[in-house]
């Protein structure tokens, strides 16, 4: 059982990290397919062992995060991701689930291209573009209105007649030819080229200067109308309405009467996609009828009435020139394959991760080998095979290094773990800098005025050796400091220089970080095996750092989902005097080591699991969901025997009502609900 619990915890933390890299940094480190396989593995484990599932599991939510460079805005309705499949069999299984869910009622699908870009929500009032918001974490996103207004195909004024308020969602992307031109211009200017159109579009939209965004050739397709008023009755109707307002819609969407017609659409576009001017990575399949969509509803993460079919990626061969080794903040040593440059899906690939010694051994990869490379999700390269039959192969297998490449300390490998580690935690430069970079990260102390280059600069000048040193920095320490930093991937050299404005931003960012809540501070400490979710659990259980630091093994493993491995790591961390000293310095600097408890308006709905369905007269659906949580209840997306209340609005699907009646779930209207919470 403990192995299952640990597997669920490990997969949960790993997938959250990959979500952050994909949605926030636009720098994914594994392929879409690898991610989906890991997600499916986690879903199966959670289904079999629900007692070990994390409430904030990646299986229950969209993956993104919020970047603090922009104003954070709450979406009117969540921007959910879609469940994915790569096989015809799973696509037909999806159709069977739809058929069962609708009880044999006739239905049809809309098949549309899946654009490889950045999801966006556009909000218009009185016909004028009011706000543009990125997907973010699905609930909240970054407002990037000024940047979006520079995109030529996005009208600032809708065509008449238009609704008083309308929200549409779609994908911002860059055409292949535009991407090629942009890279040619950069190379002529002596700059390094961008990796691919998707990352370039995502990175462009998050630039701080809209004048710079305007120089980048971005485009958009809209594919969803957020309609809470029942204006349209089918998805194709909504696309027609979006287009009538003067907004760009793809002309390639098709209505399909059967899943066989859907498959024919997918099969044809697997080949035709190469002729498109933009990248697509699959086809999205949706139920056309809006009422039927509402009847099937949602899981916590995705709609039950839609699925994304992903195309296979491309594979090329090249030569392995050498293997280098990188040291991370925890001391983990990662081997990196340096490749003979090869073109893959329009971009140049020079490097690929080899992950660990086991992967090297399993592939039996040797210097000089011909290797086969795929671009996971058409973004990140990965060695998937080796030509073992080549006559000129090296005689001896690759041996993993024995000494740290940075400080020459002998490496160690703990039994049961895949990675080799450098144990020289206090003196190994990448580990010191890595811990500080982790500490200032967005999911931790969120000091976005600092970054890898500036941390490197301050470390090299002897100003930063541990996170608490940040809170001792003064303007005079920083002003005028500079250093040339070389990008290991591109060999591009850039000067990091601290002038008056950047110094002010750094010091202000450090000061603002003192407002971070306890669970963020705890995560920032970088305790091994204590990821974002575990930090939240520990903070909520112990309430303050003093209680946590004096806890016992027995108390730690008694917390849901905290296993022996995590508990031992926590005890080991607090047993070291240097860590206790560091916490004392951070306390003195004013960081928050006590949890802040939120007071509820009442406990009227305490412990109640509530499904909200239909359209309401007095409040929007999101307002009602917020009220439920504010009075101690929990919002759930589907009706089961564990559901306590179905809060029923107008136009609710009959299947939901019938299921609630069959299971004996209390059905409540809006007025009764409001009376219940008003009484408390």
C-alpha positions as CSV (number, residue, x, y, z in Angstrom):
1,X,0.0,0.0,0.0
2,X,2.8,2.4,0.9
3,X,4.3,1.9,-2.6
4,X,1.0,2.8,-4.2
5,X,0.7,5.9,-2.0
6,X,4.2,7.0,-3.0
7,X,3.6,6.4,-6.7
8,X,0.5,8.6,-6.6
9,X,2.3,11.3,-4.7
10,X,5.3,11.2,-7.1
11,X,3.2,11.3,-10.2
12,X,1.0,14.1,-8.8
13,X,4.1,16.3,-8.1
14,X,5.7,15.5,-11.4
15,X,2.6,16.3,-13.4
16,X,2.1,19.6,-11.6
17,X,5.6,20.6,-12.5
18,X,5.1,19.7,-16.1
19,X,1.8,21.6,-16.2
20,X,3.7,24.7,-14.8
21,X,6.4,24.4,-17.5
22,X,3.8,24.0,-20.3
23,X,1.1,26.6,-19.4
24,X,3.2,29.2,-17.6
25,X,6.7,29.1,-19.0
26,X,5.7,27.8,-22.4
27,X,8.8,25.5,-22.0
28,X,7.5,21.9,-21.8
29,X,10.1,19.3,-20.9
30,X,8.2,16.1,-22.0
31,X,5.9,15.3,-24.9
32,X,2.2,15.6,-24.9
33,X,1.9,11.9,-25.3
34,X,4.2,11.2,-22.3
35,X,2.2,13.6,-20.2
36,X,-1.0,12.0,-21.2
37,X,0.3,8.5,-20.4
38,X,1.5,9.6,-17.0
39,X,-1.9,11.3,-16.4
40,X,-3.8,8.2,-17.3
41,X,-1.5,6.1,-15.0
42,X,-2.4,8.5,-12.2
43,X,-6.1,8.4,-13.0
44,X,-6.1,4.6,-12.8
45,X,-4.2,4.6,-9.5
46,X,-6.6,7.2,-8.0
47,X,-9.6,5.2,-9.2
48,X,-8.3,2.1,-7.5
49,X,-7.1,3.8,-4.4
50,X,-9.2,7.0,-3.9
51,X,-8.1,7.3,-0.3
52,X,-4.6,8.4,-1.5
53,X,-5.8,10.9,-4.2
54,X,-4.7,14.5,-3.8
55,X,-7.6,17.0,-3.7
56,X,-5.6,19.2,-6.0
57,X,-4.6,16.3,-8.3
58,X,-3.7,17.2,-11.9
59,X,-6.4,14.7,-12.9
60,X,-9.0,17.2,-11.4
61,X,-7.8,20.5,-12.8
62,X,-6.3,22.3,-15.8
63,X,-2.6,22.7,-15.6
64,X,-1.7,26.3,-15.8
65,X,-0.5,28.9,-13.3
66,X,-0.7,32.7,-13.1
67,X,2.3,34.9,-14.0
68,X,2.4,38.0,-11.8
69,X,3.6,40.2,-14.7
70,X,0.0,40.9,-15.5
71,X,-3.3,41.6,-13.6
72,X,-5.0,38.4,-12.5
73,X,-8.6,38.0,-13.6
74,X,-11.2,35.3,-12.7
75,X,-12.8,33.6,-15.7
76,X,-16.6,33.9,-16.0
77,X,-16.6,30.1,-16.4
78,X,-13.6,27.8,-16.1
79,X,-11.4,27.3,-19.2
80,X,-11.2,23.5,-19.0
81,X,-8.8,21.3,-20.9
82,X,-10.0,18.4,-23.0
83,X,-9.3,14.7,-22.4
84,X,-6.9,13.3,-25.0
85,X,-6.6,10.2,-27.0
86,X,-4.1,8.9,-29.7
87,X,-6.1,5.8,-30.7
88,X,-9.2,5.1,-32.8
89,X,-10.3,2.5,-30.2
90,X,-10.4,5.1,-27.4
91,X,-12.2,7.6,-29.7
92,X,-14.9,5.0,-30.3
93,X,-15.0,4.2,-26.5
94,X,-15.7,7.9,-26.0
95,X,-18.7,7.6,-28.5
96,X,-20.0,4.7,-26.5
97,X,-19.9,6.7,-23.3
98,X,-21.8,9.6,-25.0
99,X,-24.4,7.2,-26.2
100,X,-24.9,5.7,-22.8
101,X,-25.0,9.1,-21.1
102,X,-27.8,10.3,-23.5
103,X,-29.8,7.1,-23.1
104,X,-29.9,6.3,-26.8
105,X,-31.1,9.8,-27.8
106,X,-30.0,10.8,-31.3
107,X,-26.9,13.1,-31.4
108,X,-24.3,14.5,-33.7
109,X,-20.8,15.8,-33.4
110,X,-18.8,18.8,-34.7
111,X,-15.2,17.9,-35.7
112,X,-12.7,20.9,-35.8
113,X,-9.0,21.3,-36.1
114,X,-6.9,21.5,-32.9
115,X,-4.7,24.5,-33.2
116,X,-1.2,24.5,-31.6
117,X,-1.2,27.8,-29.9
118,X,-2.2,29.7,-26.7
119,X,-5.8,29.7,-25.4
120,X,-7.4,33.1,-24.9
121,X,-10.7,34.5,-23.8
122,X,-12.0,37.8,-25.4
123,X,-14.7,39.8,-23.6
124,X,-16.7,42.5,-25.5
125,X,-19.2,45.0,-24.0
126,X,-21.4,47.2,-26.1
127,X,-19.4,45.8,-29.1
128,X,-16.0,47.0,-27.9
129,X,-13.1,44.8,-26.9
130,X,-13.0,45.2,-23.1
131,X,-10.6,42.5,-21.9
132,X,-8.4,39.6,-23.1
133,X,-7.5,36.9,-20.6
134,X,-5.1,33.9,-21.0
135,X,-6.2,30.4,-19.8
136,X,-3.9,30.6,-16.7
137,X,-4.9,27.9,-14.2
138,X,-8.3,27.5,-15.8
139,X,-10.0,29.5,-13.1
140,X,-8.0,32.7,-13.3
141,X,-5.7,34.0,-16.1
142,X,-3.5,37.0,-17.0
143,X,-5.1,40.1,-18.6
144,X,-3.2,40.7,-21.8
145,X,-5.6,43.1,-23.5
146,X,-3.0,45.7,-24.7
147,X,-1.0,42.9,-26.4
148,X,-4.0,41.2,-27.9
149,X,-5.2,44.5,-29.4
150,X,-2.1,44.5,-31.6
151,X,-3.3,41.3,-33.4
152,X,-4.7,42.5,-36.8
153,X,-7.5,39.9,-37.1
154,X,-9.0,40.7,-33.7
155,X,-11.5,43.5,-34.1
156,X,-11.7,46.2,-31.5
157,X,-15.4,46.8,-32.5
158,X,-17.8,44.0,-33.3
159,X,-20.2,44.1,-36.3
160,X,-23.8,44.9,-35.6
161,X,-26.1,43.6,-34.4
162,X,-24.1,42.4,-31.3
163,X,-25.2,41.3,-27.8
164,X,-24.7,43.8,-24.9
165,X,-21.9,41.5,-23.6
166,X,-20.3,38.6,-25.3
167,X,-17.3,36.3,-24.4
168,X,-15.6,34.2,-27.1
169,X,-12.6,31.9,-26.7
170,X,-10.0,30.6,-29.1
171,X,-6.4,30.0,-29.9
172,X,-3.6,32.6,-30.7
173,X,-0.9,31.1,-33.0
174,X,1.7,32.0,-35.5
175,X,1.7,30.9,-39.2
176,X,4.7,28.8,-40.3
177,X,5.8,31.4,-42.9
178,X,5.6,34.2,-40.4
179,X,7.6,32.2,-37.9
180,X,10.3,31.5,-40.6
181,X,10.5,35.2,-41.5
182,X,10.8,36.2,-37.9
183,X,13.6,33.8,-37.3
184,X,15.4,34.9,-40.5
185,X,15.2,38.5,-39.2
186,X,16.6,37.5,-35.8
187,X,19.5,35.6,-37.4
188,X,20.4,38.6,-39.6
189,X,20.5,40.7,-36.5
190,X,22.9,38.3,-34.8
191,X,20.2,36.9,-32.4
192,X,19.4,33.3,-31.8
193,X,16.3,31.8,-33.5
194,X,13.1,30.8,-31.7
195,X,12.4,27.1,-31.1
196,X,8.9,26.8,-32.7
197,X,5.7,28.7,-33.5
198,X,3.7,27.7,-30.5
199,X,6.3,28.8,-27.9
200,X,7.0,32.0,-29.8
201,X,3.3,32.9,-29.8
202,X,2.9,32.1,-26.1
203,X,6.1,34.0,-25.2
204,X,5.1,37.0,-27.4
205,X,1.7,37.4,-25.7
206,X,3.3,37.6,-22.3
207,X,5.8,40.4,-23.3
208,X,5.6,43.5,-21.2
209,X,5.8,46.0,-24.1
210,X,2.8,45.9,-26.5
211,X,4.8,47.8,-29.1
212,X,7.1,44.8,-29.3
213,X,4.2,42.4,-29.5
214,X,2.9,44.4,-32.5
215,X,6.1,43.5,-34.4
216,X,5.4,39.8,-34.0
217,X,2.9,38.4,-36.6
218,X,0.3,36.6,-34.5
219,X,-3.1,35.3,-35.7
220,X,-6.2,33.8,-34.0
221,X,-9.2,31.5,-34.5
222,X,-12.2,31.6,-32.2
223,X,-14.0,28.3,-31.5
224,X,-16.2,28.8,-28.4
225,X,-19.0,31.2,-27.4
226,X,-19.5,31.5,-23.6
227,X,-23.3,31.5,-23.5
228,X,-25.1,31.4,-20.2
229,X,-28.3,32.8,-21.6
230,X,-29.4,30.1,-24.0
231,X,-28.9,32.3,-27.1
232,X,-27.8,29.4,-29.2
233,X,-28.8,25.7,-29.2
234,X,-25.9,24.1,-31.0
235,X,-22.1,24.5,-31.3
236,X,-22.3,25.1,-35.1
237,X,-24.9,27.9,-34.4
238,X,-22.4,29.5,-32.0
239,X,-19.6,29.4,-34.6
240,X,-22.0,31.1,-37.1
241,X,-22.8,33.8,-34.5
242,X,-19.1,34.3,-33.7
243,X,-18.4,34.8,-37.4
244,X,-21.3,37.1,-37.9
245,X,-19.8,39.5,-35.3
246,X,-16.7,39.8,-37.5
247,X,-14.5,37.4,-35.5
248,X,-12.2,34.9,-37.3
249,X,-13.5,31.3,-37.3
250,X,-11.9,28.3,-39.0
251,X,-13.8,27.2,-42.1
252,X,-12.7,23.6,-41.6
253,X,-15.2,22.6,-38.9
254,X,-17.6,19.9,-40.0
255,X,-20.9,18.4,-38.6
256,X,-20.7,14.6,-38.4
257,X,-23.7,12.3,-37.9
258,X,-21.7,9.3,-36.7
259,X,-18.3,8.5,-35.1
260,X,-17.3,6.9,-38.4
261,X,-17.7,10.2,-40.1
262,X,-15.6,11.8,-37.3
263,X,-12.9,9.2,-37.9
264,X,-12.9,9.9,-41.7
265,X,-12.4,13.6,-40.9
266,X,-9.5,12.9,-38.6
267,X,-7.9,10.5,-41.1
268,X,-8.0,13.0,-43.9
269,X,-6.5,15.8,-41.8
270,X,-3.6,13.6,-40.6
271,X,-2.2,13.9,-44.1
272,X,-3.6,17.3,-45.2
273,X,-2.2,19.1,-42.1
274,X,1.2,19.4,-43.8
275,X,-0.4,21.7,-46.3
276,X,-1.8,24.1,-43.8
277,X,-0.1,27.5,-43.2
278,X,-0.3,26.9,-39.5
279,X,0.4,24.0,-37.1
280,X,-2.3,21.7,-35.8
281,X,-1.7,18.8,-33.5
282,X,-5.0,17.0,-33.7
283,X,-8.8,17.2,-34.1
284,X,-11.3,18.3,-31.4
285,X,-14.6,16.4,-31.3
286,X,-17.6,18.0,-29.6
287,X,-21.3,17.1,-29.2
288,X,-23.2,19.7,-31.3
289,X,-26.4,20.0,-29.2
290,X,-25.9,22.4,-26.2
291,X,-28.6,20.9,-24.1
292,X,-27.0,17.5,-24.5
293,X,-23.6,19.0,-23.6
294,X,-25.2,20.3,-20.4
295,X,-26.8,16.9,-19.7
296,X,-23.5,15.0,-19.9
297,X,-21.7,17.7,-17.8
298,X,-18.1,17.8,-16.7
299,X,-15.5,16.0,-14.7
300,X,-13.4,18.2,-12.5
301,X,-11.0,18.8,-15.3
302,X,-12.7,18.3,-18.6
303,X,-16.1,18.1,-20.4
304,X,-17.7,14.7,-20.9
305,X,-19.1,15.8,-24.2
306,X,-15.8,16.5,-26.0
307,X,-12.4,14.8,-26.7
308,X,-9.2,15.8,-28.5
309,X,-7.6,13.3,-30.9
310,X,-3.8,13.9,-31.0
311,X,-1.7,13.1,-34.2
312,X,1.5,11.1,-33.9
313,X,4.7,13.1,-33.9
314,X,7.6,13.1,-36.5
315,X,10.8,11.0,-36.0
316,X,14.3,11.7,-37.5
317,X,17.8,10.3,-37.1
318,X,21.0,12.1,-36.2
319,X,24.3,11.4,-34.5
320,X,25.1,11.6,-30.8
321,X,28.2,13.7,-30.5
322,X,28.6,13.7,-26.7
323,X,26.9,13.5,-23.3
324,X,27.1,16.3,-20.8
325,X,25.8,16.4,-17.2
326,X,23.8,19.1,-15.4
327,X,23.4,19.5,-11.7
328,X,20.0,20.6,-10.3
329,X,19.1,22.4,-7.1
330,X,18.5,19.1,-5.2
331,X,21.9,17.8,-6.4
332,X,20.3,15.4,-9.0
333,X,22.5,14.9,-12.0
334,X,20.8,14.8,-15.4
335,X,22.6,13.6,-18.6
336,X,22.1,15.6,-21.7
337,X,22.6,14.3,-25.3
338,X,24.4,16.7,-27.5
339,X,23.4,16.0,-31.1
340,X,24.5,16.7,-34.6
341,X,22.0,19.5,-35.6
342,X,19.0,18.1,-37.4
343,X,15.8,19.7,-38.7
344,X,12.6,18.4,-37.1
345,X,9.2,19.8,-37.8
346,X,10.8,23.1,-39.0
347,X,13.1,23.6,-36.1
348,X,16.7,22.8,-35.4
349,X,17.4,20.2,-32.7
350,X,20.8,20.0,-31.0
351,X,20.1,18.6,-27.5
352,X,17.9,16.0,-25.8
353,X,17.5,14.8,-22.2
354,X,18.7,11.3,-21.4
355,X,17.0,11.6,-17.9
356,X,19.2,9.2,-15.9
357,X,21.6,6.2,-15.9
358,X,18.8,3.7,-16.3
359,X,17.6,5.4,-19.5
360,X,21.1,5.4,-20.9
361,X,21.4,1.7,-20.0
362,X,18.0,0.7,-21.4
363,X,18.7,2.5,-24.7
364,X,22.4,1.3,-24.7
365,X,23.2,4.6,-26.2
366,X,26.9,5.3,-26.9
367,X,28.9,8.3,-28.2
368,X,28.9,8.3,-32.0
369,X,25.6,6.3,-32.3
370,X,22.9,7.1,-34.8
371,X,19.9,7.9,-32.7
372,X,16.3,8.4,-33.5
373,X,14.7,11.6,-32.1
374,X,11.1,12.6,-31.7
375,X,9.7,16.0,-30.8
376,X,7.3,15.2,-28.0
377,X,4.1,17.2,-28.5
378,X,6.0,18.6,-31.6
379,X,8.0,20.7,-29.1
380,X,10.6,18.9,-27.0
381,X,13.1,16.4,-28.5
382,X,13.6,13.0,-27.0
383,X,15.8,10.1,-28.0
384,X,13.4,7.1,-28.6
385,X,15.7,4.5,-30.2
386,X,19.3,3.7,-31.2
387,X,20.7,2.0,-34.3
388,X,22.4,-0.9,-32.6
389,X,23.4,-2.6,-35.9
390,X,25.8,0.1,-37.0
391,X,29.2,-1.4,-37.8
392,X,31.2,1.5,-36.3
393,X,29.5,1.5,-32.8
394,X,31.7,2.2,-29.8
395,X,32.9,-1.0,-28.1
396,X,32.0,-0.1,-24.6
397,X,28.7,0.9,-23.1
398,X,28.4,4.5,-21.8
399,X,29.3,4.7,-18.1
400,X,27.6,7.3,-15.9
401,X,30.0,9.8,-14.4
402,X,31.3,9.1,-10.9
403,X,32.2,12.7,-9.8
404,X,30.1,15.8,-9.8
405,X,30.9,17.8,-12.9
406,X,30.7,21.1,-10.9
407,X,32.5,20.4,-7.6
408,X,34.2,16.9,-8.2
409,X,32.4,15.4,-5.2
410,X,31.8,11.6,-5.6
411,X,28.1,11.0,-6.6
412,X,25.7,8.9,-4.7
413,X,22.6,6.9,-5.7
414,X,20.0,6.0,-3.1
415,X,18.5,2.5,-3.5
416,X,15.2,2.7,-5.2
417,X,15.8,6.0,-6.9
418,X,16.7,6.6,-10.5
419,X,18.9,9.7,-10.2
420,X,22.5,10.1,-9.1
421,X,23.1,13.0,-6.6
422,X,25.9,15.2,-5.6
423,X,25.8,15.3,-1.8
424,X,27.8,18.5,-1.5
425,X,24.7,20.6,-0.8
426,X,26.4,23.5,0.9
427,X,29.2,24.2,-1.6
428,X,28.2,22.9,-5.0
429,X,27.4,26.1,-7.0
430,X,24.5,24.8,-9.1
431,X,22.8,23.5,-6.0
432,X,23.2,26.8,-4.2
433,X,21.9,28.9,-7.1
434,X,19.2,26.3,-7.8
435,X,17.8,26.6,-4.3
436,X,17.7,30.4,-4.6
437,X,16.0,30.1,-8.0
438,X,13.5,27.7,-6.5
439,X,13.0,30.1,-3.5
440,X,12.2,33.1,-5.7
441,X,10.0,31.1,-8.2
442,X,6.4,32.1,-8.9
443,X,5.0,29.1,-7.0
444,X,7.1,30.0,-4.0
445,X,8.1,33.5,-3.0
446,X,7.3,34.9,-6.4
447,X,10.1,37.5,-6.7
448,X,9.7,37.9,-10.5
449,X,12.1,40.9,-10.7
450,X,14.9,38.4,-10.1
451,X,15.8,35.5,-12.4
452,X,18.4,32.9,-13.3
453,X,20.8,35.5,-14.8
454,X,20.6,37.9,-11.9
455,X,20.9,35.1,-9.3
456,X,24.1,34.0,-11.2
457,X,25.4,37.6,-11.1
458,X,24.7,38.1,-7.4
459,X,26.1,34.6,-6.5
460,X,29.3,35.3,-8.5
461,X,29.8,38.6,-6.6
462,X,29.4,36.8,-3.2
463,X,26.1,38.5,-2.3
464,X,23.9,35.4,-2.4
465,X,24.8,32.1,-0.7
466,X,21.4,31.3,0.8
467,X,17.8,32.6,0.4
468,X,18.0,34.7,3.6
469,X,20.8,36.8,2.0
470,X,18.1,38.3,-0.3
471,X,16.6,40.2,2.6
472,X,19.9,41.8,3.5
473,X,20.5,43.3,0.1
474,X,20.8,47.1,-0.2
475,X,20.7,49.4,-3.2
476,X,24.4,50.2,-2.9
477,X,25.2,46.5,-3.0
478,X,23.5,46.1,-6.4
479,X,23.8,49.3,-8.4
480,X,26.2,49.0,-11.3
481,X,26.9,45.2,-11.0
482,X,27.2,43.4,-14.4
483,X,28.3,40.1,-15.8
484,X,28.2,38.3,-19.2
485,X,26.0,35.2,-19.2
486,X,26.3,32.5,-21.9
487,X,23.2,30.5,-22.9
488,X,24.4,26.9,-22.9
489,X,21.9,25.9,-25.6
490,X,22.5,28.7,-28.1
491,X,26.0,29.9,-26.9
492,X,24.5,33.4,-27.2
493,X,26.2,35.8,-24.8
494,X,24.2,38.5,-23.0
495,X,25.1,41.1,-20.5
496,X,23.3,41.2,-17.2
497,X,23.6,44.7,-15.7
498,X,21.8,46.2,-12.7
499,X,20.9,49.8,-13.2
500,X,18.7,52.1,-11.0
501,X,15.3,50.9,-12.3
502,X,16.1,47.1,-12.2
503,X,17.6,47.5,-8.6
504,X,14.4,49.2,-7.5
505,X,12.3,46.4,-9.0
506,X,14.5,43.7,-7.3
507,X,14.3,45.3,-3.9
508,X,10.5,46.0,-4.2
509,X,10.0,42.4,-5.3
510,X,11.9,41.1,-2.3
511,X,9.8,43.3,0.0
512,X,6.5,42.2,-1.5
513,X,7.5,38.5,-1.1
514,X,7.1,39.0,2.7
515,X,3.4,38.9,2.1
516,X,3.4,35.3,0.8
517,X,1.4,32.8,2.8
518,X,2.9,30.1,5.0
519,X,2.4,27.2,2.6
520,X,4.2,29.2,-0.2
521,X,7.1,29.9,2.2
522,X,7.3,26.3,3.3
523,X,7.4,25.2,-0.3
524,X,10.1,27.8,-1.0
525,X,12.4,26.2,1.6
526,X,13.1,23.4,-0.9
527,X,12.7,20.5,1.5
528,X,13.3,17.4,-0.6
529,X,10.1,15.5,-1.6
530,X,8.0,18.5,-0.2
531,X,6.3,19.8,-3.4
532,X,3.6,22.4,-3.6
533,X,0.8,20.0,-2.6
534,X,2.7,18.4,0.3
535,X,3.7,21.9,1.6
536,X,0.0,22.9,1.6
537,X,-1.0,19.7,3.6
538,X,1.8,20.2,6.1
539,X,1.0,23.9,6.6
540,X,-2.7,23.2,7.1
541,X,-2.1,20.4,9.6
542,X,0.6,22.0,11.7
543,X,-0.5,25.7,11.3
544,X,3.1,27.1,12.0
545,X,6.7,26.2,11.4
546,X,7.5,25.6,15.1
547,X,4.9,22.9,15.4
548,X,6.1,21.3,12.1
549,X,9.8,21.5,13.1
550,X,9.1,19.7,16.4
551,X,6.9,17.0,14.9
552,X,7.6,13.3,15.1
553,X,7.7,10.5,12.5
554,X,4.5,9.1,13.9
555,X,2.6,12.4,13.6
556,X,3.9,13.1,10.1
557,X,2.9,9.7,8.6
558,X,-0.5,10.1,10.3
559,X,-1.3,12.9,7.8
560,X,-3.2,11.7,4.8
561,X,-0.8,11.0,1.8
562,X,2.4,11.7,3.8
563,X,4.4,8.6,3.6
564,X,7.7,7.4,5.2
565,X,9.8,8.9,2.5
566,X,8.4,12.5,2.9
567,X,8.3,12.2,6.7
568,X,11.9,11.1,6.9
569,X,13.0,14.0,4.6
570,X,11.1,16.5,6.7
571,X,12.7,15.2,9.9
572,X,16.2,15.2,8.3
573,X,15.7,18.8,7.1
574,X,14.8,20.1,10.6
575,X,17.5,18.1,12.3
576,X,20.2,20.2,10.7
577,X,21.3,23.2,12.6
578,X,22.1,25.2,9.4
579,X,18.4,24.9,8.3
580,X,17.2,26.0,11.7
581,X,19.5,29.0,11.5
582,X,18.2,29.8,8.0
583,X,14.6,29.7,9.2
584,X,15.5,32.0,12.1
585,X,17.0,34.5,9.7
586,X,13.9,34.3,7.4
587,X,11.6,34.9,10.4
588,X,13.7,37.9,11.4
589,X,13.3,39.2,7.9
590,X,9.5,39.1,8.3
591,X,8.4,36.1,6.4
592,X,5.2,34.4,7.2
593,X,5.6,31.1,9.1
594,X,2.0,30.9,10.5
595,X,-1.1,29.9,8.5
596,X,-3.8,32.4,7.8
597,X,-7.2,30.9,8.4
598,X,-10.1,32.2,6.3
599,X,-13.4,32.7,8.1
600,X,-16.6,31.4,6.4
601,X,-19.8,33.4,6.3
602,X,-21.5,30.4,7.9
603,X,-21.5,26.6,8.2
604,X,-24.9,26.2,6.7
605,X,-23.6,23.9,3.9
606,X,-20.7,22.3,5.9
607,X,-19.8,19.0,4.4
608,X,-22.4,19.2,1.6
609,X,-21.5,18.1,-1.9
610,X,-23.5,20.2,-4.3
611,X,-24.1,20.0,-8.1
612,X,-25.1,23.3,-9.8
613,X,-27.0,22.9,-13.1
614,X,-29.1,25.1,-15.4
615,X,-29.6,28.9,-15.7
616,X,-30.4,31.0,-12.6
617,X,-32.4,34.3,-12.4
618,X,-30.8,36.2,-9.5
619,X,-27.2,35.2,-9.7
620,X,-24.8,33.8,-12.2
621,X,-23.6,30.2,-11.9
622,X,-20.1,31.2,-10.7
623,X,-21.6,33.5,-8.1
624,X,-23.7,30.7,-6.7
625,X,-20.7,28.3,-6.6
626,X,-18.7,31.0,-4.7
627,X,-21.6,31.2,-2.2
628,X,-21.6,27.4,-1.7
629,X,-17.9,27.5,-0.8
630,X,-18.3,30.6,1.4
631,X,-20.9,28.7,3.5
632,X,-18.8,25.6,3.9
633,X,-20.1,23.5,1.0
634,X,-18.2,21.8,-1.9
635,X,-18.9,22.1,-5.6
636,X,-19.0,18.8,-7.5
637,X,-19.6,18.4,-11.3
638,X,-21.6,15.2,-11.5
639,X,-24.4,13.5,-9.6
640,X,-23.5,10.3,-7.6
641,X,-24.7,8.6,-4.5
642,X,-22.4,10.9,-2.5
643,X,-24.1,14.0,-3.8
644,X,-26.1,15.9,-1.2
645,X,-27.9,18.6,-3.2
646,X,-28.8,19.2,-6.9
647,X,-29.2,23.0,-7.2
648,X,-31.5,23.2,-10.2
649,X,-31.9,26.2,-12.5
650,X,-33.9,26.6,-15.7
651,X,-33.1,24.5,-18.8
652,X,-31.4,21.8,-16.8
653,X,-31.0,18.5,-18.7
654,X,-33.8,16.0,-17.8
655,X,-31.2,13.2,-17.3
656,X,-29.6,15.0,-14.4
657,X,-32.9,15.5,-12.7
658,X,-33.9,11.8,-13.3
659,X,-30.6,10.6,-11.9
660,X,-30.9,12.8,-8.8
661,X,-34.4,11.4,-8.2
662,X,-33.2,7.8,-8.7
663,X,-30.4,8.3,-6.1
664,X,-32.6,10.2,-3.6
665,X,-30.5,13.4,-4.0
666,X,-32.3,16.5,-2.6
667,X,-33.3,18.8,-5.5
668,X,-33.3,22.5,-4.5
669,X,-34.3,25.6,-6.5
670,X,-32.5,29.0,-6.3
671,X,-34.9,30.7,-3.9
672,X,-34.7,27.8,-1.4
673,X,-31.0,27.8,-1.6
674,X,-30.8,31.5,-0.9
675,X,-33.2,31.2,2.0
676,X,-31.0,28.5,3.5
677,X,-27.9,30.5,3.5
678,X,-29.7,33.8,4.5
679,X,-31.0,32.1,7.6
680,X,-27.4,31.4,8.7
